[in-house]
Amino acid sequence: MFTSYRRIFAAPGTVAFTLAGLLGRMTFSMTGVSIVVMIAARRDSYALAGTVSAAGLVTAAVGMPLVGRLVDRYGQARVTVPATLLNLLPAGALLLCVHSGAPDWTLYVCWAAASFAPNLGGMARARWAHVHRDDPEARHIANSLEQALDELCFMAGPVLAMLLCTSLFPEAGMIAAGTFGTTGALLFAAQRRTEPPVQPAAGDGTGNASPLRLPGLRVMAAAFLATGVVFGSMEVTTLAYADALGHKSLAGGMLALVAGGSCAAGLTLGLLRPRRAPAVRFLLGAAAMAVLLLMPLTVALTGAGLGVLAAVLFVAGTGTAPTMVTGMTMVQELLPQRQLNEGMAVAVSGIVIGISAGAAAGGVIAQHAAPGTGYWLTAGAAWTALLTALAGRRSLRPALPAPADDPAPGLAVGAGHWS
């Protein structure tokens, strides 16, 4: 394993930007729990906490592609530094408003304004695509590593956030998340030798057009949205199911098992040499995810208990990594280099919107239906992702080779992925 992953770090500067990006991405995995705990503790309202958190997710889904477009046009460092520093103002204002008892509407405004942040995961993948632009196998390994790092963040982040908020003071999680995010983003931007160069605009007048004009990216965004529903509904349903059985404290560990299964699968996937086209691998990954996510539903419906459900959630988690890894590879294949950051931000935005919608729908189901019923939504969303990919499979083909001044990474169809 170490030999395979050591290969991708042979290029100078790759270790530095990977570690900086990992630190910066901790903020996203920590803020969800942190903001809910902070507002619930200070305002005594989980409803307010949940809607403020959801407002931030929606704003982030809109803002990430806009920031990604600026990154493609001006470069990662020139956009990341000012965007990161400007985000400190509304984030700090949110803490003051929560602590001082300001009107509820100020919380929405501050958190929405603080959600226009650079997508470090997408920028890291863009760097790997640039560093290993002539080595599809190395890009496959790098994307597998990035997915494993994402899952590592989502295992450690919520636990750390909850520990800080409950053992110190309610704002401690948000302060730590902001510190990690700012420090990581600035260190990431400082790694200039691995930064992809800004590509000139296309000579055909499409330079300012949205990457969503590509049918393949629309298919991938829709599939990722359905995958986001999988994540959001599974989280809420698992929490509600454990609570209904009187073991709410175990829910965090059970969700960590899902991320652990995905992390293990992502690392293992990176060791396998890709032999099929990226589109085929994505369809196979989506099929595996759809089949495996029938398992939690079966356990919940049969009442097998939390022990069996925990084991099944780990196994089900192994199906999400292949979908995310090959999905991000597919996005890289479809897009020209000059729109890579914006295009990957669009894909991540689909996931974020799906998570928000899945969590909201899962909460409604948990409130009005029997425990575990929400796993119907989780399984249904996984099958929707697969059917979406199957319906649009003809669009999942890399673009024709671009001119020499606009190289696109990974154009070979037979060569060969959340974030």
N, C-alpha and C positions, 0 to 999 in steps of 0.2 A: 504493500500500500504506500509506504513512505517513498519508495522509488518512483512510483507513478506521479505522486503529487510533488515530489522534489523537482521533477522535470519542468513543471510550469513555473516554478520559482527561480529557474536558472537565469531568467532575464533580470537585469539590474532594476531595482526599485519596486519589484512586485511585492516583496514582503512588506515594505513600508506602506504602500497604499492599501494593501489588504488589511493590515492591522488597524490603520487609521479609519478605514471604512467600517470595520467591525465595531470599533468604539462608537463611531457616529451613528450607526444603525441601532444601537441599544436604545436610543431615545424613543424610536417608534414603538418598540415592544414594551417600554415602560410607561409611556404616557397614557395609554388606554386605562390601565388599572389606577395609575396615580391620580388622574383627573377625577375619576369616579369616586375614589376614596376621599380625596381632598374636599370636593364639593359636598359629598354626602355628610362628611364630618362637620364641616363649617356651616352648612345650610340645612342639614337634616332632611335632605330630599334626594332620594335615588332617582326619582323621575327627572329632576332638574339636571342631575349629574349625567344621566344617560343621554338626554337630548343635547346637552352642550357637547358631549363627546361625539355624538353622531354628527353635529353641525361641523365639527372640525374635520371629520372624515370626508364629508361631502366637499368641503372647501379644498381639502388636500387632493381629492380626486380631480377637481377642476384645475387646481394650481400646478400640479406636477407636470402636466404636458406643456403648460405655458412656460414654466421655468426650464423644462427640457428643450423647448425651442430656442430659448435664449442661450442655453449651453451650446447647442449645435451651431449657433450663429457667432458667438463670441468666445467660446472656450469654457472649459470646466472651472478653472481657477478664477477667471474674471467675473463669473456669475456666482459661484459658490460663496466666495468671501463676503461680498456685500449682502447677498440674500440671507446668509447665516447671521450676520451682525444685525441686520434690520429686524430679523425675527425675534431678537432679544427684547425689543421694545414692547410689542404686544404680549409676549410671554410674561415679562415682568409685570406689565399692567394687570394681567389676569390674576397673578398672585396677590397683588395689592387689592384688587376688587373683591376677591373671595374673602380675604382676611378682614377687610374693612367694612364688609356688609353692603357693598354697592348694589344698585338694582340688578336684577337678574339679567336684563338685556345686555348689560356691559360684559357679562361673562361670554355670551354668544359672540359679541363683536370682537372681543380680545382674542378668543380662541380661534375664531375663523381667520382673523388677520395673521395669527401665528402659524397657520397651517400651510402657508406658501413657502415650502422648504424644498431644497434640492433633493433629488432622489439618488442618494449615495449608492444604493444597491445597483441601480441602473447604470450609474456612471462607472462603478467598478467593473461591471460586465462589459461596458464599452471599452474600458482600458484593456481588459483581457482580449477582446476582439481585435483591438489594434496591435497589441504586443504579439499576439499569435495569429495574425491575419493570414499567414501562409500555412498554418498548421491546424486543420480542422479537429484532429484528435486532441490536441492540447486545449483547444477551446471547449471541447466537450468535457474534459477533466476540470477545467476552470469553472464552467457553469455548474457542474456537480458540486464543486467545493463551495461556490457562492450560495447554493441552495442549502447546503449543510450548515453554513455560517448563519443564514437567515433563521434556520430552525434552532440553532444554538441560542441566538438572541431571544427567540420566543419561548425558550425553556427557562433561561436565566432572568430575563428582563422582568416579567411579572412577579416572580418570586422576590427579586431584589426590591422592586417597587413596593410591594406589600410589606416587606420587612422594614423598610425605611419609614413608610407612612405610619405604621402601627407602633414601632419602637421609639421613634424620635418625635415627629410632629407631622400633621397631615400634609403640609407642603413639601416635606423632605423628598418625596419621590419625584415630584415635578422639578425641584431644584437640581437633583442628581441627574435626571433625564436631560435637562437643558444643558448642564455642564458637560455631560458625555457627548451630546449631539454637537454642541458648539466646538468643543476641543477636537473631536474626531473630524468634523467637516473642515476645519481650518488646517489640521495636519494633512488631511487628504488633498486639499487644494495645493498645499506646499510641495507635493510630489510632482514636479513639473516634467521630469524626464519620461514618465510613462503616460502623460496626458496626450490623448489623441489630438492631432492637429485639426484646426478648423478647416473644413472642406469648402471650396468655392461653390456658390449657388449654381444650380443646373442651368445650362444654356438654353433650355427649351421653355423657360418661363415657369417651371413648376417648383422653383426653389422655395417659394413662400406658401405652397400648398400644404395642407395637412397630410400627414402620412396615412390618415384614415381613408384617403382616396384609393389606397391599395386594397382590393377586395380581401386579400389574405390577412391583412392586419385587422380588418373588421371581423373576420371569422375568429381570429385569435383573441381579440378583445372580448367578443361575446362568450367564447369558451372560458376565458379567464374570469369573466363576471360570474358565470355559473360556478366556477371553482371557488370564487370568493364566498358565494352563498354556502358552499360546503363548509368552509372554515367557520363562518359566522354562526350558522345554525348548529353545527356540532358543538361549539363552545357553550352556547346558551343551553342547549338541550342536555349536555352532560352535567352542567352546573345544576340545572333544575332537577334532573333525575337523581343525582346524588343527594340533593337537599330533600327530595321527597322520601328517600329511604333513610333519612336521618343521619347522613354522613357528608354533610356539605363541606367539611374540612378536607375531605379526600379529593374533591373535584379538581383542585389545582394540580395535584400529582397525576391524576388521570389525564388531564389535558397535556401535561408534560410528557406523558407516555406517547401521545399522538405525535408531538414534535420530535421525540426521541426516535420513534420508528421512521419518521421522514428523514431525520438527520442520518441515521444509519443507512437507509436506502440510498440517499444522495451520495454519501461517501463510497458505497459499494458500486453504484452506477458509474462513478468516475473511473473505476478500475476496469470496467468492461470496454473493450474496443468497439466502437460503433461500426456496424456493418450494413445498416440500412439507411435509407434516406431519412432526413430529419422529420418529414411529414409522416412517414410510416411509424417512426419511433414515437411521435407525439400521439398518434392514434392508438398505438399499443399501450402507452402509458395511461391515456384516458380510459381505455377499456379496463385496465387493471384496477384503476381507482374506482370505477363504477362497480365492478364486481366485489372488491374488498369492502366497500362501504355498505354493502348489504348485510355485513356481519354484525355491526352494532345494532342495526334495526332488528335483526333476528334475536339477538340476546335480550334486547329490551322487551320485545313482544312476548318472549317465552319466560321472562322473569328469572333469568339464570343467576342474577346477582352482580354486585359490583366487582367482585374478584374476577369473574369471567369477562365482564365488560372491560375491565382495565387491560386484560391480556389482548382482547379483541381490538381495542383502540390502538394498541401498539402495532398490531399487524395491519390494521386499516391505514395507519399513518404511513406505512411503507409504500402505499399506492399513490400518495400525493407527490412525493419527490420526483418520480419519473415524469409525471405530467408537467410539473413546473420546470424541471431541468430541460427537457426536450422542447417545452413551450418557449422558453427564452431563447434557445438555440434557433427555433423556428422564426422568431421575431428578428433575430440577427440576420438570418438568411434572407428574409423578405425585404429588408430595408437597405437603402444606400447609406454609406457611412455618414453623409452630411445630415441625416435625420435619425441617427441611431438613438441618441438620448431622448428625443421627443417621442419616438416610437415606443421605446421601452417604458417611458413614463405613461403612455397611453395604456399599455398592457397592465402596468401596476395599478393605474387608476381603475381599470375594470375590476381588478381583484378587490380594491378598497371599497368600491361601490357595492360589490357583491357581499363583502363581509358585513357592511352596514345593513343592507337589506336582509341578509340571512339572519343576523342577530335580532333585528326587529321582528321578522316573521317568526323566528324560533321562540322569541319571548311571548308573542301572542298565543302560539300553540301551547307552550308550557303553562300559560295562565288558564287556558280553557279546555285542555285535553288531558288525557291520562299521561303519567310520567313516561317519557321515552318516545312519545308519539312524534316529536320533532325530528327523530331520525328518519322518518319518511321524507321530510324535506331535504335532509342531508343526502340521502341516497338518490332522491329524484333529481337534485341539482347535479350530482355526479354523472348521472345518465344523460342529463340535458347537455352537459359539457361534451360528452362523447358524441351524442347525436348531432350537435352543432358542428363539431369537427368533421364528422362523416359527411354531413350535408355540404360543407364548404371545402372538401378535400381537394377539389380541382384548383382552388385558389391558393392552396398552400404550396406554391412553387416559387423558388427564388427568382428574383428579377433577372433579366438578361444582363450580361456583363456591362458595367458602366464604362465610360471613357476613362482614360488613364489618369485624369486629374480628379476622378471621383470613384475610387475603388470601394467596392462593397465587400464586407467580410464574408467569407464562407459561401462562394457562389456555386460550388460543386454540389449537385443534387445528391450524389451518393456519398458525400462526405459527412463526416460527422464525427433546452434549456439551459418564480419564486418562486425571486425574489421571493 
